[in-house]
Amino acid sequence: MEERVHSFLKIHPEDNVLVALKDLPLGTPIAYNGQDFILKEDIAAKHKFFIRDMKEGDEVIMYGVLVGKTQTPVPQGGLMTTANTKHAASAYAYRGLQQQWLKPDVSKYQHRTFNGYKRSDGRVGTANYWLFVPMVFCENRNLDMIKEALHNELGYAQSDKYESFTRDLLHAYQAGEDISNVSLYPVAAKSSARVFKNIDGIKFLNHSGGCGGTRQDAATLSALLAAYADHPNVGGVTVLSLGCQHLQVENFLSDLKKRNPSFDKPLYIFEQQKTASEEQLVSEAIRQTFQGLIEINKIEREPAPLSALTIGVKCGGSDGFSGISANPAVGYTSDLLVALGGKVLLAEFPELCGAEQEMLDRCVSKEAANKFTHLMESYNELAEKLGSGFHMNPSPGNIKDGLITDAIKSTGAARKGGSSPVQDVLDYTEPAVKDGLSLVCTPGNDVEATTGKAASGATLILFTTGLGTPTGNPVCPTIKVATNTALANRMSDIIDIDTGCIITGEKTIEQMGEEILEYCIRAASGEETPKAVLLGQDDFIPWKRGVSL
């Protein structure tokens, strides 16, 4: 479908804009499809320019769909900007399943496996974590003390290079030396000294909720925390409660039983208002958790089929190349996994605005289509009542790098979900139970979205970025996929995979999609550790069902 001509790209035959693949100066001659014209202004890489004269009110077509309307006349070869183009999207309606999916050839993967942690209910984790869960923000300090003790003594602490750097600065200051001459030296990470070899980490879900907000927020948080306790990557759970908060332990246990009636992981609960002292609370939590760690350390990785994988797909810090390189490459990975019987989760409903008709046409049932429509419209309606709306989703960074309207951003973002049928639509925290592609209602906000994706059962997250973001998740290894090589080189400490070779034409989308799947298999087996995991990037933000885009 894409048509590449040296320095620019036409994504869909019906598009009336071209995408610059590199900086194109004013006056550059453009020869495309029998048309010859010159650029009327400088076009930076990732930005779009019009292939014909546009009148005020003309429809702007990209990815073959309506993504905006011109607000002023724009000449052929003129740059698309927020001043001359505003968001617009077509009306949508369920028309029944409109797609006959052509599965990719997965014959070479049919007998492939990954080494995961099998749980008693048949699910398979890509990691084995112990999880600490606070019922209320009042317990965050206790969690911090426990984290410092367990991480430092059991080998899960990150490198102490910044402590060493600060110590060197202090010594220089005390000696009367110039601190500008003090350098940061790399220090080996402490994780190599891990005591429990079959436990990949001890994780902590610090949050700001549980009390003081609405009861609805407490109920949503309860369902979210229960989802994390039940996650396939979690081997055991310690719960800390104050006692008087809105989110009671009984609510959490009820949600946990509702989600998984056969839940059988080690679960230890401590309530501070029933304890003689903070010291007793913390020491007993550490003692019992240590016993639990001994037990779950007996679980070892063993081969599992690729169909046991559940991959969440997410984009953040998106740029004008996101919908051309990283997102479609991840989309091909998604199609490969679906063809193998696995699960794929596509979320970020504000970033499906403009792609609704495509999603509806791929829904296998009217029930799923109606649920998608209801969640999209009620979410957007609430946003508009509060003076916002899906059309306000693109950030300044998105716009600066070529994502001028939300529909442009959304249609490019939707490509992460590949082309397979939509088997199910899930509200926030609902578990994915059907094989294939599911749509998950979350905000577009990076951490709120990844938090929700893990709650629905993602055991790996593929996170594409064009501008760079360190986002990770406490229980779900998050793999960063760069849209361009400049980013991959500049922020190599957070990027795992570079898809810039698609922009240069060195590799196809399909080739990169297969490479990404291979990386996922290694990461799921513990053979490859994503940078977000190495950095301890354990981001967790519960979604309050108000407005967050």
C-alpha positions as a Python dict, from the first residue, in 0.01 Angstrom:
ca = {
    (1, 'M'): (0, 0, 0),
    (2, 'E'): (283, 240, 83),
    (3, 'E'): (463, 400, -210),
    (4, 'R'): (814, 529, -144),
    (5, 'V'): (991, 772, -379),
    (6, 'H'): (1341, 849, -247),
    (7, 'S'): (1286, 1129, 4),
    (8, 'F'): (910, 1114, 56),
    (9, 'L'): (634, 860, 102),
    (10, 'K'): (271, 822, 7),
    (11, 'I'): (110, 590, 259),
    (12, 'H'): (-222, 514, 82),
    (13, 'P'): (-326, 559, -283),
    (14, 'E'): (-611, 794, -182),
    (15, 'D'): (-394, 1027, 27),
    (16, 'N'): (-357, 1391, -78),
    (17, 'V'): (-46, 1445, 135),
    (18, 'L'): (307, 1310, 118),
    (19, 'V'): (537, 1246, 415),
    (20, 'A'): (892, 1385, 406),
    (21, 'L'): (1142, 1110, 493),
    (22, 'K'): (1422, 1366, 532),
    (23, 'D'): (1450, 1745, 552),
    (24, 'L'): (1338, 1897, 221),
    (25, 'P'): (1425, 2266, 166),
    (26, 'L'): (1211, 2531, 3),
    (27, 'G'): (1220, 2498, -376),
    (28, 'T'): (1287, 2123, -381),
    (29, 'P'): (1137, 1981, -704),
    (30, 'I'): (885, 1702, -647),
    (31, 'A'): (798, 1458, -924),
    (32, 'Y'): (521, 1222, -827),
    (33, 'N'): (266, 1024, -1028),
    (34, 'G'): (290, 1245, -1334),
    (35, 'Q'): (286, 1568, -1131),
    (36, 'D'): (578, 1809, -1110),
    (37, 'F'): (582, 2086, -852),
    (38, 'I'): (817, 2259, -612),
    (39, 'L'): (795, 2286, -237),
    (40, 'K'): (663, 2624, -130),
    (41, 'E'): (845, 2614, 206),
    (42, 'D'): (1088, 2405, 408),
    (43, 'I'): (948, 2063, 498),
    (44, 'A'): (1116, 1899, 796),
    (45, 'A'): (1149, 1522, 807),
    (46, 'K'): (833, 1352, 940),
    (47, 'H'): (607, 1640, 829),
    (48, 'K'): (347, 1639, 552),
    (49, 'F'): (296, 1849, 243),
    (50, 'F'): (2, 1872, 6),
    (51, 'I'): (13, 1725, -345),
    (52, 'R'): (-252, 1963, -480),
    (53, 'D'): (-391, 2307, -409),
    (54, 'M'): (-628, 2295, -110),
    (55, 'K'): (-920, 2528, -57),
    (56, 'E'): (-1059, 2621, 284),
    (57, 'G'): (-1272, 2332, 413),
    (58, 'D'): (-1115, 2065, 191),
    (59, 'E'): (-1077, 1720, 339),
    (60, 'V'): (-727, 1604, 426),
    (61, 'I'): (-679, 1233, 355),
    (62, 'M'): (-399, 1023, 506),
    (63, 'Y'): (-381, 646, 561),
    (64, 'G'): (-677, 650, 319),
    (65, 'V'): (-912, 815, 571),
    (66, 'L'): (-1024, 1163, 674),
    (67, 'V'): (-775, 1307, 925),
    (68, 'G'): (-853, 1678, 906),
    (69, 'K'): (-990, 1973, 714),
    (70, 'T'): (-804, 2276, 587),
    (71, 'Q'): (-885, 2603, 760),
    (72, 'T'): (-719, 2824, 498),
    (73, 'P'): (-616, 2782, 135),
    (74, 'V'): (-286, 2591, 107),
    (75, 'P'): (-88, 2571, -217),
    (76, 'Q'): (43, 2253, -376),
    (77, 'G'): (373, 2179, -203),
    (78, 'G'): (267, 2365, 110),
    (79, 'L'): (337, 2239, 461),
    (80, 'M'): (56, 2099, 677),
    (81, 'T'): (44, 2293, 1006),
    (82, 'T'): (-188, 2339, 1304),
    (83, 'A'): (-274, 2681, 1158),
    (84, 'N'): (-401, 2550, 824),
    (85, 'T'): (-533, 2204, 924),
    (86, 'K'): (-767, 2104, 1207),
    (87, 'H'): (-875, 1761, 1329),
    (88, 'A'): (-1167, 1595, 1154),
    (89, 'A'): (-1281, 1234, 1139),
    (90, 'S'): (-1551, 1050, 951),
    (91, 'A'): (-1873, 926, 1108),
    (92, 'Y'): (-1872, 556, 1183),
    (93, 'A'): (-2123, 274, 1224),
    (94, 'Y'): (-2119, -104, 1261),
    (95, 'R'): (-2161, -272, 922),
    (96, 'G'): (-2083, -628, 1021),
    (97, 'L'): (-1746, -795, 977),
    (98, 'Q'): (-1601, -642, 659),
    (99, 'Q'): (-1270, -818, 655),
    (100, 'Q'): (-1138, -1151, 538),
    (101, 'W'): (-806, -1171, 716),
    (102, 'L'): (-508, -1317, 532),
    (103, 'K'): (-296, -1472, 804),
    (104, 'P'): (81, -1433, 769),
    (105, 'D'): (288, -1747, 715),
    (106, 'V'): (391, -1868, 1061),
    (107, 'S'): (511, -2215, 966),
    (108, 'K'): (865, -2151, 1093),
    (109, 'Y'): (726, -2058, 1436),
    (110, 'Q'): (485, -2349, 1477),
    (111, 'H'): (710, -2551, 1705),
    (112, 'R'): (889, -2261, 1873),
    (113, 'T'): (860, -2218, 2249),
    (114, 'F'): (966, -1973, 2519),
    (115, 'N'): (1076, -2057, 2871),
    (116, 'G'): (819, -1920, 3110),
    (117, 'Y'): (672, -1971, 3456),
    (118, 'K'): (364, -2193, 3442),
    (119, 'R'): (88, -2111, 3692),
    (120, 'S'): (-163, -2355, 3836),
    (121, 'D'): (-445, -2216, 3617),
    (122, 'G'): (-252, -2284, 3296),
    (123, 'R'): (-135, -1930, 3226),
    (124, 'V'): (235, -1869, 3170),
    (125, 'G'): (436, -1576, 3301),
    (126, 'T'): (736, -1422, 3131),
    (127, 'A'): (874, -1329, 3473),
    (128, 'N'): (836, -1436, 3837),
    (129, 'Y'): (783, -1137, 4066),
    (130, 'W'): (687, -1090, 4429),
    (131, 'L'): (440, -802, 4455),
    (132, 'F'): (377, -555, 4741),
    (133, 'V'): (33, -392, 4726),
    (134, 'P'): (-79, -97, 4945),
    (135, 'M'): (-452, -54, 5000),
    (136, 'V'): (-397, 319, 5056),
    (137, 'F'): (-129, 583, 5000),
    (138, 'C'): (-70, 600, 5378),
    (139, 'E'): (134, 279, 5347),
    (140, 'N'): (374, 412, 5082),
    (141, 'R'): (641, 504, 5337),
    (142, 'N'): (633, 155, 5488),
    (143, 'L'): (666, 10, 5141),
    (144, 'D'): (966, 233, 5073),
    (145, 'M'): (1142, 107, 5385),
    (146, 'I'): (1067, -255, 5297),
    (147, 'K'): (1184, -199, 4939),
    (148, 'E'): (1518, -55, 5052),
    (149, 'A'): (1577, -345, 5290),
    (150, 'L'): (1480, -627, 5051),
    (151, 'H'): (1639, -479, 4741),
    (152, 'N'): (1970, -403, 4908),
    (153, 'E'): (2004, -734, 5089),
    (154, 'L'): (1861, -972, 4828),
    (155, 'G'): (2042, -833, 4522),
    (156, 'Y'): (1761, -644, 4349),
    (157, 'A'): (1897, -290, 4403),
    (158, 'Q'): (1998, -89, 4098),
    (159, 'S'): (2356, 31, 4048),
    (160, 'D'): (2474, 276, 4315),
    (161, 'K'): (2662, 491, 4063),
    (162, 'Y'): (2479, 809, 4164),
    (163, 'E'): (2546, 749, 4533),
    (164, 'S'): (2913, 700, 4446),
    (165, 'F'): (2909, 1016, 4235),
    (166, 'T'): (2755, 1217, 4520),
    (167, 'R'): (3013, 1073, 4760),
    (168, 'D'): (3294, 1181, 4526),
    (169, 'L'): (3144, 1532, 4504),
    (170, 'L'): (3129, 1549, 4882),
    (171, 'H'): (3490, 1440, 4917),
    (172, 'A'): (3600, 1700, 4660),
    (173, 'Y'): (3402, 1973, 4836),
    (174, 'Q'): (3547, 1882, 5177),
    (175, 'A'): (3898, 1883, 5030),
    (176, 'G'): (3843, 2227, 4877),
    (177, 'E'): (3867, 2093, 4523),
    (178, 'D'): (3673, 2201, 4211),
    (179, 'I'): (3370, 1970, 4190),
    (180, 'S'): (3344, 2027, 3813),
    (181, 'N'): (3639, 1791, 3777),
    (182, 'V'): (3449, 1504, 3941),
    (183, 'S'): (3321, 1251, 3685),
    (184, 'L'): (3043, 994, 3701),
    (185, 'Y'): (3190, 646, 3672),
    (186, 'P'): (2980, 342, 3583),
    (187, 'V'): (2929, 98, 3868),
    (188, 'A'): (2817, -260, 3806),
    (189, 'A'): (2453, -329, 3884),
    (190, 'K'): (2391, -521, 4203),
    (191, 'S'): (2137, -758, 4049),
    (192, 'S'): (2410, -1008, 3961),
    (193, 'A'): (2425, -1093, 4334),
    (194, 'R'): (2060, -1204, 4343),
    (195, 'V'): (1990, -1449, 4623),
    (196, 'F'): (1674, -1603, 4471),
    (197, 'K'): (1773, -1703, 4117),
    (198, 'N'): (1417, -1787, 4004),
    (199, 'I'): (1266, -1460, 4125),
    (200, 'D'): (1309, -1180, 3872),
    (201, 'G'): (1222, -898, 4107),
    (202, 'I'): (1037, -768, 4414),
    (203, 'K'): (792, -502, 4299),
    (204, 'F'): (599, -227, 4479),
    (205, 'L'): (274, -64, 4360),
    (206, 'N'): (302, 272, 4537),
    (207, 'H'): (4, 491, 4447),
    (208, 'S'): (-188, 798, 4566),
    (209, 'G'): (-535, 643, 4604),
    (210, 'G'): (-743, 423, 4830),
    (211, 'C'): (-902, 702, 5034),
    (212, 'G'): (-1006, 1066, 5012),
    (213, 'G'): (-1133, 1038, 4654),
    (214, 'T'): (-1464, 907, 4525),
    (215, 'R'): (-1587, 560, 4614),
    (216, 'Q'): (-1586, 489, 4241),
    (217, 'D'): (-1212, 560, 4230),
    (218, 'A'): (-1156, 326, 4526),
    (219, 'A'): (-1361, 53, 4357),
    (220, 'T'): (-1166, 92, 4031),
    (221, 'L'): (-838, 83, 4223),
    (222, 'S'): (-948, -234, 4402),
    (223, 'A'): (-1017, -409, 4072),
    (224, 'L'): (-681, -288, 3938),
    (225, 'L'): (-483, -413, 4238),
    (226, 'A'): (-664, -748, 4223),
    (227, 'A'): (-571, -775, 3855),
    (228, 'Y'): (-204, -720, 3938),
    (229, 'A'): (-211, -974, 4222),
    (230, 'D'): (-360, -1225, 3978),
    (231, 'H'): (-113, -1141, 3698),
    (232, 'P'): (71, -1439, 3542),
    (233, 'N'): (405, -1268, 3608),
    (234, 'V'): (334, -1247, 3983),
    (235, 'G'): (424, -1542, 4207),
    (236, 'G'): (321, -1404, 4548),
    (237, 'V'): (169, -1096, 4711),
    (238, 'T'): (208, -894, 5031),
    (239, 'V'): (-71, -647, 5113),
    (240, 'L'): (-30, -350, 5348),
    (241, 'S'): (-342, -173, 5477),
    (242, 'L'): (-390, 112, 5723),
    (243, 'G'): (-740, -1, 5820),
    (244, 'C'): (-978, 295, 5801),
    (245, 'Q'): (-950, 379, 5429),
    (246, 'H'): (-1222, 356, 5165),
    (247, 'L'): (-1053, 63, 4992),
    (248, 'Q'): (-1093, -211, 5250),
    (249, 'V'): (-901, -539, 5235),
    (250, 'E'): (-1236, -718, 5206),
    (251, 'N'): (-1312, -527, 4884),
    (252, 'F'): (-976, -627, 4738),
    (253, 'L'): (-1022, -993, 4835),
    (254, 'S'): (-1372, -994, 4686),
    (255, 'D'): (-1241, -854, 4356),
    (256, 'L'): (-957, -1105, 4359),
    (257, 'K'): (-1196, -1398, 4411),
    (258, 'K'): (-1429, -1261, 4143),
    (259, 'R'): (-1142, -1240, 3898),
    (260, 'N'): (-991, -1579, 3983),
    (261, 'P'): (-1196, -1809, 4212),
    (262, 'S'): (-905, -2056, 4223),
    (263, 'F'): (-637, -1801, 4322),
    (264, 'D'): (-372, -1996, 4514),
    (265, 'K'): (-58, -1783, 4526),
    (266, 'P'): (101, -1697, 4862),
    (267, 'L'): (-87, -1393, 4996),
    (268, 'Y'): (7, -1213, 5319),
    (269, 'I'): (-201, -926, 5461),
    (270, 'F'): (-93, -673, 5727),
    (271, 'E'): (-310, -397, 5876),
    (272, 'Q'): (-128, -120, 6060),
    (273, 'Q'): (-414, -15, 6289),
    (274, 'K'): (-426, -370, 6426),
    (275, 'T'): (-50, -380, 6487),
    (276, 'A'): (134, -273, 6802),
    (277, 'S'): (385, -58, 6614),
    (278, 'E'): (518, 33, 6273),
    (279, 'E'): (830, -164, 6360),
    (280, 'Q'): (626, -478, 6421),
    (281, 'L'): (427, -426, 6098),
    (282, 'V'): (736, -382, 5881),
    (283, 'S'): (943, -660, 6041),
    (284, 'E'): (659, -914, 6020),
    (285, 'A'): (586, -818, 5659),
    (286, 'I'): (953, -876, 5576),
    (287, 'R'): (968, -1204, 5771),
    (288, 'Q'): (662, -1361, 5609),
    (289, 'T'): (750, -1229, 5265),
    (290, 'F'): (1095, -1386, 5298),
    (291, 'Q'): (929, -1721, 5363),
    (292, 'G'): (713, -1668, 5055),
    (293, 'L'): (1019, -1585, 4847),
    (294, 'I'): (1172, -1917, 4949),
    (295, 'E'): (860, -2093, 4819),
    (296, 'I'): (819, -1920, 4483),
    (297, 'N'): (1192, -1950, 4417),
    (298, 'K'): (1123, -2323, 4372),
    (299, 'I'): (933, -2243, 4049),
    (300, 'E'): (1156, -2275, 3744),
    (301, 'R'): (1118, -2169, 3383),
    (302, 'E'): (997, -2438, 3144),
    (303, 'P'): (904, -2449, 2775),
    (304, 'A'): (566, -2309, 2673),
    (305, 'P'): (410, -2252, 2328),
    (306, 'L'): (413, -1902, 2179),
    (307, 'S'): (33, -1912, 2200),
    (308, 'A'): (73, -1861, 2577),
    (309, 'L'): (208, -1508, 2519),
    (310, 'T'): (-7, -1199, 2570),
    (311, 'I'): (151, -888, 2421),
    (312, 'G'): (25, -536, 2485),
    (313, 'V'): (109, -279, 2216),
    (314, 'K'): (153, 88, 2306),
    (315, 'C'): (304, 405, 2163),
    (316, 'G'): (428, 712, 2347),
    (317, 'G'): (641, 1010, 2258),
    (318, 'S'): (512, 948, 1905),
    (319, 'D'): (648, 1125, 1600),
    (320, 'G'): (572, 1156, 1231),
    (321, 'F'): (746, 825, 1161),
    (322, 'S'): (553, 623, 1423),
    (323, 'G'): (279, 521, 1181),
    (324, 'I'): (532, 438, 908),
    (325, 'S'): (802, 233, 1080),
    (326, 'A'): (766, 112, 1440),
    (327, 'N'): (387, 87, 1462),
    (328, 'P'): (331, -119, 1145),
    (329, 'A'): (633, -336, 1233),
    (330, 'V'): (482, -406, 1575),
    (331, 'G'): (152, -460, 1394),
    (332, 'Y'): (310, -736, 1188),
    (333, 'T'): (446, -890, 1509),
    (334, 'S'): (90, -874, 1642),
    (335, 'D'): (-43, -1055, 1336),
    (336, 'L'): (223, -1325, 1371),
    (337, 'L'): (131, -1386, 1734),
    (338, 'V'): (-243, -1390, 1663),
    (339, 'A'): (-184, -1642, 1382),
    (340, 'L'): (0, -1857, 1637),
    (341, 'G'): (-295, -1849, 1879),
    (342, 'G'): (-164, -1582, 2116),
    (343, 'K'): (-327, -1268, 2251),
    (344, 'V'): (-264, -904, 2155),
    (345, 'L'): (-399, -603, 2347),
    (346, 'L'): (-445, -266, 2172),
    (347, 'A'): (-547, 16, 2406),
    (348, 'E'): (-540, 400, 2416),
    (349, 'F'): (-897, 482, 2311),
    (350, 'P'): (-828, 857, 2262),
    (351, 'E'): (-573, 741, 2004),
    (352, 'L'): (-827, 542, 1806),
    (353, 'C'): (-1020, 859, 1722),
    (354, 'G'): (-1042, 855, 1344),
    (355, 'A'): (-976, 482, 1326),
    (356, 'E'): (-1317, 382, 1464),
    (357, 'Q'): (-1460, 258, 1134),
    (358, 'E'): (-1160, 33, 1073),
    (359, 'M'): (-1194, -115, 1423),
    (360, 'L'): (-1568, -170, 1383),
    (361, 'D'): (-1519, -333, 1043),
    (362, 'R'): (-1282, -579, 1208),
    (363, 'C'): (-1512, -668, 1501),
    (364, 'V'): (-1622, -1032, 1483),
    (365, 'S'): (-1946, -966, 1673),
    (366, 'K'): (-2206, -693, 1705),
    (367, 'E'): (-2169, -717, 2083),
    (368, 'A'): (-1800, -626, 2064),
    (369, 'A'): (-1871, -346, 1815),
    (370, 'N'): (-2143, -195, 2033),
    (371, 'K'): (-1923, -210, 2340),
    (372, 'F'): (-1642, -35, 2154),
    (373, 'T'): (-1877, 238, 2032),
    (374, 'H'): (-2024, 287, 2380),
    (375, 'L'): (-1685, 311, 2551),
    (376, 'M'): (-1546, 550, 2288),
    (377, 'E'): (-1847, 781, 2287),
    (378, 'S'): (-1902, 793, 2663),
    (379, 'Y'): (-1532, 860, 2721),
    (380, 'N'): (-1519, 1140, 2462),
    (381, 'E'): (-1847, 1287, 2587),
    (382, 'L'): (-1710, 1313, 2940),
    (383, 'A'): (-1393, 1475, 2806),
    (384, 'E'): (-1595, 1733, 2611),
    (385, 'K'): (-1812, 1815, 2913),
    (386, 'L'): (-1495, 1910, 3098),
    (387, 'G'): (-1371, 2131, 2816),
    (388, 'S'): (-1145, 1877, 2647),
    (389, 'G'): (-1201, 1603, 2389),
    (390, 'F'): (-1012, 1339, 2196),
    (391, 'H'): (-914, 1601, 1937),
    (392, 'M'): (-693, 1766, 2203),
    (393, 'N'): (-482, 1452, 2255),
    (394, 'P'): (-165, 1535, 2054),
    (395, 'S'): (108, 1682, 2275),
    (396, 'P'): (338, 1970, 2175),
    (397, 'G'): (610, 1713, 2106),
    (398, 'N'): (376, 1512, 1881),
    (399, 'I'): (283, 1824, 1684),
    (400, 'K'): (642, 1946, 1654),
    (401, 'D'): (735, 1613, 1497),
    (402, 'G'): (455, 1600, 1243),
    (403, 'L'): (140, 1468, 1415),
    (404, 'I'): (-78, 1766, 1339),
    (405, 'T'): (-422, 1622, 1424),
    (406, 'D'): (-545, 1350, 1657),
    (407, 'A'): (-679, 1154, 1362),
    (408, 'I'): (-330, 1145, 1206),
    (409, 'K'): (-187, 1030, 1536),
    (410, 'S'): (-467, 777, 1586),
    (411, 'T'): (-464, 616, 1243),
    (412, 'G'): (-90, 570, 1274),
    (413, 'A'): (-124, 442, 1632),
    (414, 'A'): (-387, 185, 1529),
    (415, 'R'): (-133, 13, 1305),
    (416, 'K'): (27, -142, 1616),
    (417, 'G'): (-272, -376, 1629),
    (418, 'G'): (-196, -526, 1289),
    (419, 'S'): (-480, -636, 1064),
    (420, 'S'): (-636, -934, 1243),
    (421, 'P'): (-1004, -941, 1348),
    (422, 'V'): (-1106, -778, 1676),
    (423, 'Q'): (-1216, -1069, 1893),
    (424, 'D'): (-1311, -876, 2207),
    (425, 'V'): (-1345, -531, 2361),
    (426, 'L'): (-1246, -486, 2725),
    (427, 'D'): (-1320, -210, 2972),
    (428, 'Y'): (-1046, -96, 3209),
    (429, 'T'): (-909, -389, 3422),
    (430, 'E'): (-1120, -652, 3242),
    (431, 'P'): (-909, -964, 3171),
    (432, 'A'): (-832, -1081, 2818),
    (433, 'V'): (-978, -1429, 2787),
    (434, 'K'): (-1017, -1468, 2409),
    (435, 'D'): (-728, -1554, 2179),
    (436, 'G'): (-650, -1294, 1916),
    (437, 'L'): (-676, -915, 1919),
    (438, 'S'): (-865, -735, 2196),
    (439, 'L'): (-924, -359, 2232),
    (440, 'V'): (-870, -232, 2588),
    (441, 'C'): (-1021, 95, 2712),
    (442, 'T'): (-744, 307, 2865),
    (443, 'P'): (-627, 667, 2834),
    (444, 'G'): (-351, 750, 2588),
    (445, 'N'): (-127, 866, 2876),
    (446, 'D'): (178, 640, 2863),
    (447, 'V'): (178, 507, 3217),
    (448, 'E'): (-200, 494, 3266),
    (449, 'A'): (-223, 294, 2944),
    (450, 'T'): (56, 48, 3028),
    (451, 'T'): (-87, 14, 3380),
    (452, 'G'): (-424, -83, 3230),
    (453, 'K'): (-273, -310, 2967),
    (454, 'A'): (-92, -514, 3233),
    (455, 'A'): (-419, -532, 3431),
    (456, 'S'): (-583, -702, 3134),
    (457, 'G'): (-310, -965, 3131),
    (458, 'A'): (-26, -845, 2906),
    (459, 'T'): (287, -1043, 2991),
    (460, 'L'): (506, -832, 2760),
    (461, 'I'): (451, -478, 2630),
    (462, 'L'): (587, -353, 2297),
    (463, 'F'): (617, 24, 2335),
    (464, 'T'): (699, 230, 2025),
    (465, 'T'): (842, 580, 2050),
    (466, 'G'): (976, 843, 1813),
    (467, 'L'): (1078, 1104, 2068),
    (468, 'G'): (1194, 874, 2348),
    (469, 'T'): (1038, 778, 2681),
    (470, 'P'): (1169, 564, 2967),
    (471, 'T'): (825, 423, 3057),
    (472, 'G'): (812, 75, 3209),
    (473, 'N'): (580, -135, 3425),
    (474, 'P'): (629, -314, 3760),
    (475, 'V'): (507, -658, 3650),
    (476, 'C'): (518, -653, 3270),
    (477, 'P'): (857, -624, 3092),
    (478, 'T'): (831, -328, 2854),
    (479, 'I'): (1027, -335, 2529),
    (480, 'K'): (1108, 1, 2364),
    (481, 'V'): (1092, 19, 1985),
    (482, 'A'): (1235, 333, 1821),
    (483, 'T'): (1080, 473, 1503),
    (484, 'N'): (1409, 623, 1385),
    (485, 'T'): (1780, 547, 1413),
    (486, 'A'): (1873, 895, 1539),
    (487, 'L'): (1663, 833, 1850),
    (488, 'A'): (1794, 479, 1894),
    (489, 'N'): (2152, 611, 1892),
    (490, 'R'): (2085, 918, 2105),
    (491, 'M'): (1889, 735, 2377),
    (492, 'S'): (2046, 392, 2351),
    (493, 'D'): (2014, 349, 2727),
    (494, 'I'): (1634, 318, 2698),
    (495, 'I'): (1582, 180, 2345),
    (496, 'D'): (1580, -196, 2276),
    (497, 'I'): (1494, -217, 1905),
    (498, 'D'): (1553, 26, 1616),
    (499, 'T'): (1310, 27, 1321),
    (500, 'G'): (1474, 322, 1145),
    (501, 'C'): (1588, 82, 874),
    (502, 'I'): (1228, 83, 748),
    (503, 'I'): (1252, 458, 682),
    (504, 'T'): (1578, 417, 491),
    (505, 'G'): (1440, 122, 295),
    (506, 'E'): (1704, -122, 424),
    (507, 'K'): (1442, -355, 574),
    (508, 'T'): (1074, -423, 518),
    (509, 'I'): (799, -396, 776),
    (510, 'E'): (765, -775, 767),
    (511, 'Q'): (1137, -831, 830),
    (512, 'M'): (1134, -597, 1129),
    (513, 'G'): (813, -756, 1258),
    (514, 'E'): (984, -1094, 1265),
    (515, 'E'): (1290, -948, 1439),
    (516, 'I'): (1066, -796, 1704),
    (517, 'L'): (895, -1131, 1763),
    (518, 'E'): (1235, -1297, 1805),
    (519, 'Y'): (1327, -1035, 2065),
    (520, 'C'): (997, -1100, 2244),
    (521, 'I'): (1071, -1473, 2259),
    (522, 'R'): (1412, -1406, 2415),
    (523, 'A'): (1269, -1152, 2660),
    (524, 'A'): (986, -1388, 2757),
    (525, 'S'): (1246, -1655, 2828),
    (526, 'G'): (1460, -1433, 3049),
    (527, 'E'): (1743, -1445, 2794),
    (528, 'E'): (1714, -1075, 2709),
    (529, 'T'): (1638, -802, 2963),
    (530, 'P'): (1465, -490, 2824),
    (531, 'K'): (1624, -157, 2918),
    (532, 'A'): (1320, -45, 3119),
    (533, 'V'): (1364, -352, 3341),
    (534, 'L'): (1738, -293, 3379),
    (535, 'L'): (1668, 67, 3481),
    (536, 'G'): (1403, -36, 3734),
    (537, 'Q'): (1145, 178, 3549),
    (538, 'D'): (842, 52, 3746),
    (539, 'D'): (577, 307, 3647),
    (540, 'F'): (228, 257, 3789),
    (541, 'I'): (-54, 513, 3766),
    (542, 'P'): (-414, 399, 3829),
    (543, 'W'): (-671, 565, 3604),
    (544, 'K'): (-930, 772, 3785),
    (545, 'R'): (-1228, 753, 3557),
    (546, 'G'): (-1230, 1125, 3504),
    (547, 'V'): (-1059, 1273, 3201),
    (548, 'S'): (-713, 1168, 3101),
    (549, 'L'): (-616, 1159, 2735),
}
